[in-house]
Amino acid sequence: MVLRKDKQKVLGEFFDDERIKSFLTFEPPAGVSRDYHLLEKAYRGMREENFATFVQFFTDAGYDLNAPGPDGKTFLQSIRDHRWAEPYIEALEKAGAQ
């Protein structure tokens, strides 16, 4: 994930369980799996510890960790080559993503 120069990173932002669960409500764009979209939004918007909690809420709600994205890859497959994704990858694998 690359941050644009005009985007400032927010430090110290607080994510309680309700805020984390709010990421389960995003609607996907046309042609994108809802499950894949929710994972992508959480990945882009959360720190690793919050993402791990999100993954638990995600699976508890019955969503599919292995839903394919627009390119046919699972979300885990899509982020494998991201430079700072290791903690996110670990959270996904621990929950059973492939």
Secondary structure as GFF3:
##gff-version 3
##sequence-region A 1 98
A	DSSP	alpha_helix	17	21	.	.	.	ID=ss1
A	DSSP	three_ten_helix	22	25	.	.	.	ID=ss2
A	DSSP	alpha_helix	34	45	.	.	.	ID=ss3
A	DSSP	alpha_helix	48	60	.	.	.	ID=ss4
A	DSSP	alpha_helix	75	79	.	.	.	ID=ss5
A	DSSP	alpha_helix	86	94	.	.	.	ID=ss6
###
